[in-house]
Amino acid sequence: MNIKTQALSGGFQEPVFHSQGVFRMLMDGMARPGTVHTIAMDIGQPEPLGQAAGAIALTLCDHDTPTWLSAGLLKSPAAEWIGFHTGAPITREKAESRFAFVEAGVAPSSFGLFVAGTQEYPDRSTTLVIEIGALGQGQALTLKGPGIQQTTTVKLKGLPEVFPRLWADNRALFPRGVDVILTAGKSLLCLPRTTQIAVQ
C-alpha cells in the first residue's frame, strides 16, 4: 500500500456510532482519571499513529481544530490521514494547536509552548495525546484529585522521564494548563490538569 493509499484508507466504518462511543470513553476517562479504556474497532490508521490515538483524532478533530504533530507523525502518512478524515488543519505552531499528537519514544520538551487557556476561558487549551509503550506495566505512579477516591495507582511503560516535572509545571498553572491523554496501541488513559501525580 503506497503512502497516498494509506492516507485515504481506514476511518470509522460507522462514523456517528463509533465517534459517539469514543467520545463517551474520553468523557468517562476525564471524569475518572487513571481508568484504562480500549478502542475495539479497527480504523486502519497508518503507523506510527496508534489505534487509540487515531480514534481520538477521528472523534475530536475537525476543520476548526488546528492540530500539531510530532516530527515522526508529520513525516508519515498519518498527517494526511488525519487531515483527510477530519478536515483538521495541520499546524507547525504549538501555540496555535487545539490538539497535539506525539508518537512513542518522543519526549515533549515543554508543555508551556502549547496553549494553556486563559483565566476566563481555561478550556481553550491544547489537549496532548501522547503514545507510550504500554498501560498497566512499567513505572508506577500514584494519582489523586477530582474523580479519584483517595488515590489510585497506574503503571505506565515508556513514559518520558521528564513527564513528572512537566506535569508539575503544568499543575502550577491551574485553572489554566493542558490536559493529556496517554495512549498505547488500542488503550487510552486520561490525565486532566486537575490530577496530581506522584512517582512511587
Contacts in CASP RR format, 6 or more apart in sequence:
PFRMAT RR
TARGET T0000
AUTHOR 0000-0000-0000
METHOD contacts of the structure
MODEL  1
MNIKTQALSGGFQEPVFHSQGVFRMLMDGMARPGTVHTIAMDIGQPEPLG
QAAGAIALTLCDHDTPTWLSAGLLKSPAAEWIGFHTGAPITREKAESRFA
FVEAGVAPSSFGLFVAGTQEYPDRSTTLVIEIGALGQGQALTLKGPGIQQ
TTTVKLKGLPEVFPRLWADNRALFPRGVDVILTAGKSLLCLPRTTQIAVQ
1 9 0 8 1.000
3 77 0 8 1.000
3 80 0 8 1.000
4 77 0 8 1.000
4 80 0 8 1.000
6 46 0 8 1.000
6 77 0 8 1.000
6 81 0 8 1.000
7 46 0 8 1.000
7 77 0 8 1.000
7 80 0 8 1.000
7 81 0 8 1.000
7 84 0 8 1.000
8 81 0 8 1.000
8 84 0 8 1.000
9 44 0 8 1.000
10 43 0 8 1.000
10 44 0 8 1.000
10 45 0 8 1.000
10 81 0 8 1.000
10 85 0 8 1.000
11 43 0 8 1.000
11 44 0 8 1.000
11 45 0 8 1.000
11 58 0 8 1.000
11 85 0 8 1.000
12 18 0 8 1.000
12 19 0 8 1.000
12 41 0 8 1.000
12 43 0 8 1.000
12 55 0 8 1.000
12 58 0 8 1.000
13 41 0 8 1.000
15 58 0 8 1.000
18 41 0 8 1.000
18 55 0 8 1.000
18 58 0 8 1.000
19 58 0 8 1.000
19 59 0 8 1.000
22 39 0 8 1.000
22 55 0 8 1.000
22 56 0 8 1.000
22 58 0 8 1.000
22 59 0 8 1.000
23 59 0 8 1.000
23 60 0 8 1.000
25 37 0 8 1.000
25 39 0 8 1.000
25 188 0 8 1.000
26 37 0 8 1.000
26 56 0 8 1.000
26 59 0 8 1.000
26 60 0 8 1.000
26 181 0 8 1.000
26 188 0 8 1.000
26 190 0 8 1.000
28 35 0 8 1.000
28 37 0 8 1.000
29 35 0 8 1.000
29 37 0 8 1.000
29 188 0 8 1.000
29 189 0 8 1.000
29 190 0 8 1.000
30 179 0 8 1.000
30 190 0 8 1.000
30 192 0 8 1.000
31 147 0 8 1.000
32 147 0 8 1.000
32 148 0 8 1.000
33 143 0 8 1.000
33 145 0 8 1.000
33 146 0 8 1.000
33 147 0 8 1.000
33 148 0 8 1.000
33 152 0 8 1.000
33 189 0 8 1.000
33 190 0 8 1.000
33 191 0 8 1.000
33 192 0 8 1.000
33 194 0 8 1.000
33 195 0 8 1.000
34 143 0 8 1.000
34 148 0 8 1.000
34 152 0 8 1.000
34 154 0 8 1.000
34 189 0 8 1.000
34 190 0 8 1.000
34 191 0 8 1.000
34 195 0 8 1.000
35 189 0 8 1.000
35 190 0 8 1.000
36 135 0 8 1.000
36 136 0 8 1.000
36 154 0 8 1.000
36 187 0 8 1.000
36 188 0 8 1.000
36 189 0 8 1.000
37 187 0 8 1.000
37 188 0 8 1.000
37 189 0 8 1.000
38 52 0 8 1.000
38 186 0 8 1.000
38 187 0 8 1.000
38 188 0 8 1.000
39 51 0 8 1.000
39 52 0 8 1.000
39 55 0 8 1.000
39 186 0 8 1.000
39 187 0 8 1.000
39 188 0 8 1.000
40 186 0 8 1.000
41 55 0 8 1.000
42 51 0 8 1.000
43 51 0 8 1.000
43 54 0 8 1.000
43 55 0 8 1.000
43 58 0 8 1.000
44 51 0 8 1.000
45 51 0 8 1.000
45 53 0 8 1.000
45 54 0 8 1.000
45 78 0 8 1.000
45 81 0 8 1.000
46 76 0 8 1.000
46 77 0 8 1.000
46 78 0 8 1.000
46 81 0 8 1.000
47 76 0 8 1.000
47 78 0 8 1.000
48 72 0 8 1.000
48 73 0 8 1.000
48 76 0 8 1.000
48 78 0 8 1.000
48 103 0 8 1.000
48 104 0 8 1.000
48 131 0 8 1.000
49 57 0 8 1.000
49 73 0 8 1.000
49 76 0 8 1.000
49 78 0 8 1.000
49 81 0 8 1.000
49 82 0 8 1.000
49 101 0 8 1.000
49 103 0 8 1.000
49 131 0 8 1.000
50 131 0 8 1.000
50 183 0 8 1.000
50 185 0 8 1.000
51 185 0 8 1.000
51 186 0 8 1.000
52 183 0 8 1.000
52 184 0 8 1.000
52 185 0 8 1.000
52 186 0 8 1.000
52 187 0 8 1.000
52 188 0 8 1.000
53 101 0 8 1.000
53 129 0 8 1.000
53 131 0 8 1.000
53 183 0 8 1.000
53 185 0 8 1.000
53 188 0 8 1.000
54 82 0 8 1.000
56 129 0 8 1.000
56 181 0 8 1.000
56 183 0 8 1.000
56 188 0 8 1.000
57 67 0 8 1.000
57 82 0 8 1.000
57 85 0 8 1.000
57 86 0 8 1.000
57 88 0 8 1.000
57 99 0 8 1.000
57 101 0 8 1.000
57 129 0 8 1.000
58 85 0 8 1.000
58 86 0 8 1.000
60 99 0 8 1.000
60 127 0 8 1.000
61 67 0 8 1.000
61 82 0 8 1.000
61 83 0 8 1.000
61 86 0 8 1.000
61 87 0 8 1.000
61 88 0 8 1.000
61 99 0 8 1.000
62 86 0 8 1.000
62 87 0 8 1.000
62 88 0 8 1.000
63 86 0 8 1.000
63 87 0 8 1.000
63 88 0 8 1.000
63 89 0 8 1.000
64 98 0 8 1.000
65 86 0 8 1.000
65 88 0 8 1.000
65 98 0 8 1.000
65 99 0 8 1.000
66 88 0 8 1.000
66 89 0 8 1.000
66 90 0 8 1.000
66 91 0 8 1.000
66 93 0 8 1.000
66 96 0 8 1.000
66 97 0 8 1.000
66 98 0 8 1.000
67 82 0 8 1.000
67 83 0 8 1.000
67 86 0 8 1.000
67 88 0 8 1.000
67 89 0 8 1.000
67 90 0 8 1.000
67 91 0 8 1.000
67 97 0 8 1.000
67 98 0 8 1.000
67 99 0 8 1.000
67 100 0 8 1.000
67 101 0 8 1.000
68 90 0 8 1.000
68 91 0 8 1.000
68 92 0 8 1.000
68 93 0 8 1.000
68 94 0 8 1.000
68 96 0 8 1.000
68 97 0 8 1.000
68 99 0 8 1.000
68 100 0 8 1.000
68 101 0 8 1.000
68 114 0 8 1.000
68 126 0 8 1.000
69 78 0 8 1.000
69 79 0 8 1.000
69 82 0 8 1.000
69 90 0 8 1.000
69 100 0 8 1.000
69 101 0 8 1.000
70 100 0 8 1.000
70 101 0 8 1.000
70 102 0 8 1.000
70 103 0 8 1.000
70 106 0 8 1.000
71 106 0 8 1.000
72 103 0 8 1.000
72 106 0 8 1.000
73 79 0 8 1.000
73 101 0 8 1.000
73 102 0 8 1.000
73 103 0 8 1.000
74 90 0 8 1.000
74 92 0 8 1.000
78 101 0 8 1.000
79 90 0 8 1.000
82 88 0 8 1.000
82 90 0 8 1.000
82 101 0 8 1.000
83 89 0 8 1.000
83 90 0 8 1.000
88 99 0 8 1.000
91 97 0 8 1.000
94 100 0 8 1.000
94 113 0 8 1.000
94 114 0 8 1.000
94 115 0 8 1.000
94 126 0 8 1.000
95 113 0 8 1.000
95 114 0 8 1.000
95 115 0 8 1.000
96 115 0 8 1.000
97 114 0 8 1.000
97 115 0 8 1.000
97 126 0 8 1.000
98 115 0 8 1.000
98 126 0 8 1.000
98 127 0 8 1.000
99 126 0 8 1.000
99 127 0 8 1.000
99 128 0 8 1.000
99 129 0 8 1.000
100 114 0 8 1.000
100 126 0 8 1.000
100 127 0 8 1.000
100 128 0 8 1.000
100 129 0 8 1.000
101 128 0 8 1.000
101 129 0 8 1.000
101 131 0 8 1.000
102 108 0 8 1.000
102 128 0 8 1.000
102 129 0 8 1.000
102 130 0 8 1.000
102 131 0 8 1.000
103 131 0 8 1.000
104 131 0 8 1.000
104 132 0 8 1.000
104 133 0 8 1.000
104 158 0 8 1.000
104 184 0 8 1.000
105 131 0 8 1.000
105 132 0 8 1.000
105 158 0 8 1.000
105 160 0 8 1.000
106 160 0 8 1.000
107 160 0 8 1.000
107 161 0 8 1.000
107 162 0 8 1.000
107 163 0 8 1.000
108 128 0 8 1.000
108 130 0 8 1.000
108 160 0 8 1.000
108 162 0 8 1.000
108 166 0 8 1.000
109 162 0 8 1.000
110 166 0 8 1.000
110 169 0 8 1.000
111 128 0 8 1.000
111 166 0 8 1.000
111 167 0 8 1.000
111 169 0 8 1.000
111 170 0 8 1.000
111 177 0 8 1.000
111 178 0 8 1.000
112 169 0 8 1.000
112 170 0 8 1.000
112 178 0 8 1.000
114 125 0 8 1.000
114 126 0 8 1.000
114 128 0 8 1.000
114 178 0 8 1.000
115 124 0 8 1.000
115 125 0 8 1.000
115 126 0 8 1.000
115 178 0 8 1.000
116 125 0 8 1.000
116 126 0 8 1.000
116 173 0 8 1.000
116 176 0 8 1.000
116 177 0 8 1.000
116 178 0 8 1.000
117 123 0 8 1.000
117 124 0 8 1.000
117 125 0 8 1.000
117 176 0 8 1.000
117 177 0 8 1.000
118 124 0 8 1.000
118 176 0 8 1.000
119 175 0 8 1.000
119 176 0 8 1.000
122 175 0 8 1.000
122 176 0 8 1.000
122 177 0 8 1.000
125 176 0 8 1.000
125 177 0 8 1.000
125 178 0 8 1.000
125 179 0 8 1.000
126 178 0 8 1.000
127 178 0 8 1.000
127 179 0 8 1.000
127 180 0 8 1.000
127 181 0 8 1.000
128 178 0 8 1.000
128 179 0 8 1.000
128 180 0 8 1.000
128 181 0 8 1.000
129 180 0 8 1.000
129 181 0 8 1.000
129 183 0 8 1.000
130 160 0 8 1.000
130 180 0 8 1.000
130 181 0 8 1.000
130 182 0 8 1.000
130 183 0 8 1.000
131 182 0 8 1.000
131 183 0 8 1.000
131 184 0 8 1.000
131 185 0 8 1.000
132 156 0 8 1.000
132 157 0 8 1.000
132 158 0 8 1.000
132 159 0 8 1.000
132 182 0 8 1.000
132 183 0 8 1.000
132 184 0 8 1.000
133 157 0 8 1.000
133 158 0 8 1.000
133 184 0 8 1.000
134 156 0 8 1.000
134 157 0 8 1.000
134 158 0 8 1.000
134 184 0 8 1.000
135 154 0 8 1.000
135 155 0 8 1.000
135 156 0 8 1.000
135 157 0 8 1.000
135 182 0 8 1.000
135 184 0 8 1.000
135 187 0 8 1.000
135 188 0 8 1.000
135 189 0 8 1.000
136 154 0 8 1.000
136 155 0 8 1.000
136 156 0 8 1.000
136 157 0 8 1.000
137 155 0 8 1.000
137 157 0 8 1.000
138 155 0 8 1.000
138 156 0 8 1.000
138 157 0 8 1.000
138 158 0 8 1.000
139 155 0 8 1.000
139 156 0 8 1.000
139 157 0 8 1.000
139 158 0 8 1.000
139 159 0 8 1.000
139 199 0 8 1.000
139 200 0 8 1.000
140 153 0 8 1.000
140 154 0 8 1.000
140 155 0 8 1.000
140 199 0 8 1.000
140 200 0 8 1.000
141 153 0 8 1.000
141 154 0 8 1.000
141 155 0 8 1.000
141 156 0 8 1.000
141 159 0 8 1.000
141 164 0 8 1.000
141 197 0 8 1.000
141 198 0 8 1.000
141 199 0 8 1.000
141 200 0 8 1.000
142 151 0 8 1.000
142 152 0 8 1.000
142 153 0 8 1.000
142 197 0 8 1.000
142 198 0 8 1.000
142 199 0 8 1.000
142 200 0 8 1.000
143 151 0 8 1.000
143 152 0 8 1.000
143 153 0 8 1.000
143 154 0 8 1.000
143 191 0 8 1.000
143 195 0 8 1.000
143 196 0 8 1.000
143 197 0 8 1.000
144 150 0 8 1.000
144 151 0 8 1.000
144 152 0 8 1.000
144 195 0 8 1.000
144 196 0 8 1.000
144 198 0 8 1.000
145 194 0 8 1.000
145 195 0 8 1.000
145 196 0 8 1.000
146 192 0 8 1.000
146 194 0 8 1.000
146 195 0 8 1.000
148 195 0 8 1.000
153 200 0 8 1.000
154 189 0 8 1.000
156 182 0 8 1.000
156 189 0 8 1.000
157 184 0 8 1.000
159 182 0 8 1.000
160 166 0 8 1.000
164 197 0 8 1.000
164 199 0 8 1.000
167 180 0 8 1.000
167 191 0 8 1.000
167 197 0 8 1.000
168 197 0 8 1.000
170 177 0 8 1.000
170 178 0 8 1.000
170 193 0 8 1.000
171 193 0 8 1.000
171 196 0 8 1.000
173 193 0 8 1.000
174 193 0 8 1.000
174 194 0 8 1.000
175 193 0 8 1.000
176 193 0 8 1.000
177 193 0 8 1.000
178 193 0 8 1.000
179 190 0 8 1.000
179 191 0 8 1.000
179 192 0 8 1.000
179 193 0 8 1.000
180 190 0 8 1.000
180 191 0 8 1.000
181 188 0 8 1.000
181 189 0 8 1.000
181 190 0 8 1.000
181 191 0 8 1.000
182 188 0 8 1.000
182 189 0 8 1.000
182 190 0 8 1.000
182 191 0 8 1.000
183 189 0 8 1.000
191 197 0 8 1.000
END
